[in-house]
């Protein structure tokens, strides 16, 4: 949370925001009694007459208290006016985050699906580690190899919007109807009759990533015109956790 507090001065209070993130709709259905499926549609808009860029992976969403240095879209969940600092409320059941990752959604047995995913991950990480070892042997240093790889991945996450362009996205979340959560010494309960809201955030940074980029990639970053920084938030939109 300390990172988020440090970022607050970057909010564009009273100014025209060059970027807007909007939650367009939130719908839900209980596909099975023990599970609720949410469909959230959202957009990212360039409000300016210039092409703008920033670090972002627009289809990856994580809780805002997780890691402000991430290039994801962040979200907060509220019960009434109170923010819920908890993880594990939503799952995506999406196994296509990595290029070439097989779709295990056809496996209806949850245990078999988890075992298939774990087996794939184990094989994937073995190949990835072997590739990194070979790469870093040439470079004489594992640390250098990792930094080059991570630097390239970060540079590839630069997101660009043309003047006045709006891009829309959709994510499906699942909730297993669990209501009790505990994080450290804090306990939370999702009230069956309560009113809940979600809010999306963009934490856009530039210089803070300098240590994560190799010199040539950082120089490339500095040459990109209209690279946007700041904290941008959507309006709160109600989401249904009621019985």
C-alpha positions as CSV (number, residue, x, y, z in Angstrom):
1,X,0.0,0.0,0.0
2,X,2.9,2.4,0.6
3,X,3.6,2.4,-3.2
4,X,0.0,3.4,-3.9
5,X,0.2,6.3,-1.4
6,X,3.4,7.6,-3.0
7,X,1.6,7.6,-6.4
8,X,-1.4,9.7,-5.2
9,X,0.3,13.1,-6.0
10,X,0.4,12.0,-9.6
11,X,-3.4,12.1,-9.9
12,X,-4.7,14.7,-12.4
13,X,-6.9,16.6,-10.0
14,X,-8.8,19.4,-11.7
15,X,-7.1,18.7,-15.0
16,X,-8.0,17.2,-18.3
17,X,-7.0,13.5,-18.1
18,X,-5.2,12.3,-21.2
19,X,-6.3,8.7,-20.5
20,X,-9.7,7.5,-19.2
21,X,-10.5,4.0,-18.1
22,X,-14.2,3.3,-17.9
23,X,-16.2,0.3,-16.7
24,X,-18.9,0.0,-19.3
25,X,-21.0,-2.8,-17.7
26,X,-21.0,-5.5,-15.1
27,X,-23.4,-8.4,-15.5
28,X,-23.6,-11.7,-13.5
29,X,-25.3,-15.0,-13.7
30,X,-25.3,-18.1,-11.4
31,X,-24.4,-20.7,-14.0
32,X,-24.3,-23.3,-11.3
33,X,-25.6,-22.9,-7.7
34,X,-22.1,-22.8,-6.2
35,X,-20.7,-20.3,-8.6
36,X,-21.4,-16.8,-10.0
37,X,-20.0,-15.7,-13.3
38,X,-19.3,-12.0,-13.9
39,X,-18.8,-10.3,-17.2
40,X,-17.1,-6.9,-17.1
41,X,-16.7,-4.7,-20.1
42,X,-14.3,-1.8,-19.9
43,X,-12.6,0.7,-22.1
44,X,-9.3,2.7,-22.3
45,X,-9.6,6.0,-24.0
46,X,-7.1,8.6,-25.4
47,X,-8.8,11.9,-24.8
48,X,-6.1,13.9,-26.6
49,X,-5.4,14.9,-30.2
50,X,-2.0,13.2,-30.1
51,X,-0.8,9.6,-30.1
52,X,0.1,8.5,-26.5
53,X,1.9,5.6,-25.1
54,X,2.4,4.0,-21.7
55,X,3.2,0.6,-20.1
56,X,0.1,-1.5,-19.9
57,X,-1.1,-5.1,-20.4
58,X,-4.8,-4.1,-20.8
59,X,-6.3,-7.6,-20.4
60,X,-4.6,-8.5,-17.2
61,X,-6.3,-7.4,-14.0
62,X,-5.0,-7.7,-10.4
63,X,-5.9,-6.3,-7.0
64,X,-4.6,-2.7,-6.5
65,X,-2.9,-3.7,-3.2
66,X,-0.8,-6.4,-4.9
67,X,2.0,-4.6,-6.8
68,X,1.9,-1.0,-8.0
69,X,4.9,-1.7,-10.2
70,X,3.0,-4.0,-12.4
71,X,1.9,-3.1,-15.9
72,X,-1.6,-4.5,-15.3
73,X,-5.0,-2.9,-14.9
74,X,-5.7,-2.8,-11.2
75,X,-9.0,-3.1,-9.4
76,X,-10.4,-2.4,-6.0
77,X,-13.5,-4.1,-4.5
78,X,-15.6,-2.1,-2.0
79,X,-18.4,-3.2,0.4
80,X,-20.3,0.1,0.8
81,X,-17.6,2.7,1.3
82,X,-15.0,0.3,2.7
83,X,-12.3,-1.1,0.5
84,X,-11.8,-4.9,0.9
85,X,-8.0,-5.6,1.0
86,X,-8.4,-9.3,0.1
87,X,-7.2,-11.7,-2.6
88,X,-8.9,-14.8,-4.0
89,X,-12.4,-13.4,-4.5
90,X,-12.3,-13.8,-8.3
91,X,-10.8,-16.4,-10.6
92,X,-10.7,-16.3,-14.4
93,X,-10.4,-20.0,-15.3
94,X,-8.4,-18.7,-18.2
95,X,-5.3,-20.7,-19.2
96,X,-4.3,-18.7,-22.3
97,X,-2.2,-16.1,-20.6
98,X,1.0,-17.6,-22.1
99,X,1.6,-17.9,-25.8
100,X,1.0,-21.6,-26.8
101,X,-0.7,-22.4,-23.4
102,X,-3.3,-25.2,-24.1
103,X,-6.9,-24.6,-23.3
104,X,-7.8,-26.9,-20.4
105,X,-11.4,-25.5,-20.0
106,X,-12.8,-28.7,-21.7
107,X,-11.7,-30.8,-18.7
108,X,-14.7,-30.7,-16.5
109,X,-13.2,-32.4,-13.5
110,X,-11.5,-29.7,-11.4
111,X,-8.8,-32.0,-10.0
112,X,-7.9,-33.4,-13.4
113,X,-7.8,-29.8,-14.8
114,X,-5.4,-28.7,-12.1
115,X,-3.2,-31.7,-12.6
116,X,-3.0,-31.1,-16.4
117,X,-2.2,-27.4,-15.8
118,X,0.5,-28.2,-13.2
119,X,2.1,-30.8,-15.6
120,X,2.2,-28.2,-18.4
121,X,3.6,-25.5,-16.1
122,X,6.3,-27.9,-14.9
123,X,7.3,-28.8,-18.4
124,X,7.1,-25.1,-19.5
125,X,9.3,-23.9,-16.7
126,X,11.9,-26.6,-17.3
127,X,12.1,-25.5,-21.0
128,X,12.2,-21.8,-20.0
129,X,14.9,-22.4,-17.4
130,X,17.0,-24.4,-19.9
131,X,16.6,-21.7,-22.5
132,X,17.7,-19.0,-19.9
133,X,20.7,-21.1,-18.8
134,X,21.9,-21.4,-22.4
135,X,21.3,-17.7,-23.1
136,X,23.0,-16.6,-19.9
137,X,26.0,-18.9,-20.4
138,X,26.9,-16.9,-23.5
139,X,26.5,-13.7,-21.6
140,X,28.6,-15.1,-18.7
141,X,26.1,-14.0,-16.1
142,X,22.6,-15.3,-15.1
143,X,21.8,-11.8,-13.7
144,X,22.6,-10.1,-17.0
145,X,20.6,-12.7,-18.9
146,X,17.5,-12.3,-16.7
147,X,17.7,-8.5,-16.9
148,X,17.9,-8.5,-20.7
149,X,15.0,-10.9,-21.0
150,X,12.8,-8.9,-18.5
151,X,13.8,-5.7,-20.1
152,X,12.6,-6.9,-23.5
153,X,9.4,-8.1,-22.0
154,X,8.8,-4.8,-20.4
155,X,9.5,-2.9,-23.6
156,X,7.0,-5.1,-25.4
157,X,4.3,-4.1,-22.9
158,X,4.3,-0.5,-24.2
159,X,0.7,0.3,-25.2
160,X,-0.2,2.9,-27.7
161,X,-3.4,4.7,-28.5
162,X,-4.0,6.9,-31.6
163,X,-5.6,10.3,-31.2
164,X,-9.1,10.0,-29.7
165,X,-8.9,6.2,-29.9
166,X,-10.9,4.0,-27.6
167,X,-10.2,0.3,-27.1
168,X,-12.7,-1.9,-25.4
169,X,-12.1,-5.2,-23.5
170,X,-14.0,-7.8,-21.7
171,X,-13.0,-10.1,-18.8
172,X,-14.9,-13.0,-17.2
173,X,-14.5,-13.5,-13.5
174,X,-15.9,-16.4,-11.4
175,X,-16.8,-16.2,-7.7
176,X,-17.2,-19.5,-5.8
177,X,-19.6,-17.8,-3.3
178,X,-17.0,-17.9,-0.5
179,X,-17.8,-15.0,1.9
180,X,-15.2,-15.2,4.6
181,X,-11.7,-14.0,3.9
182,X,-8.7,-13.4,6.2
183,X,-5.6,-11.3,5.2
184,X,-2.9,-11.1,7.9
185,X,-4.7,-10.0,11.1
186,X,-7.8,-8.6,9.2
187,X,-11.0,-10.6,8.6
188,X,-13.6,-9.8,6.0
189,X,-17.1,-11.1,5.4
190,X,-19.1,-10.4,2.2
191,X,-22.5,-9.5,3.5
192,X,-25.3,-11.3,1.6
193,X,-27.4,-8.1,1.7
194,X,-24.5,-5.7,1.2
195,X,-23.9,-3.3,-1.7
196,X,-20.6,-3.8,-3.5
197,X,-18.6,-1.9,-6.0
198,X,-15.6,-2.3,-8.2
199,X,-13.2,0.4,-9.5
200,X,-10.4,0.1,-12.0
201,X,-7.1,1.9,-11.9
202,X,-4.1,2.6,-14.1
203,X,-0.8,3.3,-12.4
204,X,1.3,4.6,-15.2
205,X,5.0,5.1,-14.6
206,X,8.1,5.8,-16.6
207,X,11.4,6.6,-14.7
208,X,10.5,4.2,-12.0
209,X,11.2,1.4,-14.5
210,X,14.8,2.6,-15.2
211,X,16.4,-0.1,-13.1
212,X,14.4,-2.8,-14.8
213,X,15.5,-1.8,-18.3
214,X,18.9,-2.3,-19.9
215,X,20.5,0.9,-21.0
216,X,19.6,0.6,-24.7
217,X,16.0,-0.2,-23.9
218,X,15.8,2.8,-21.5
219,X,17.2,5.0,-24.3
220,X,14.5,3.7,-26.6
221,X,11.8,4.5,-24.0
222,X,13.0,8.1,-23.6
223,X,12.7,8.6,-27.3
224,X,9.0,7.7,-27.4
225,X,6.9,10.9,-27.7
226,X,3.9,11.6,-25.4
227,X,4.7,8.8,-23.0
228,X,2.0,9.2,-20.3
229,X,2.5,9.0,-16.6
230,X,0.0,9.3,-13.7
231,X,-2.8,7.5,-11.8
232,X,-6.2,7.2,-13.5
233,X,-9.3,5.7,-12.1
234,X,-12.7,4.7,-13.3
235,X,-16.0,5.4,-11.6
236,X,-17.2,2.9,-9.1
237,X,-19.7,0.4,-10.5
238,X,-22.0,-1.9,-8.6
239,X,-21.2,-5.6,-8.7
240,X,-23.7,-8.2,-7.4
241,X,-22.6,-10.3,-4.3
242,X,-26.1,-10.6,-2.9
243,X,-28.1,-13.8,-2.3
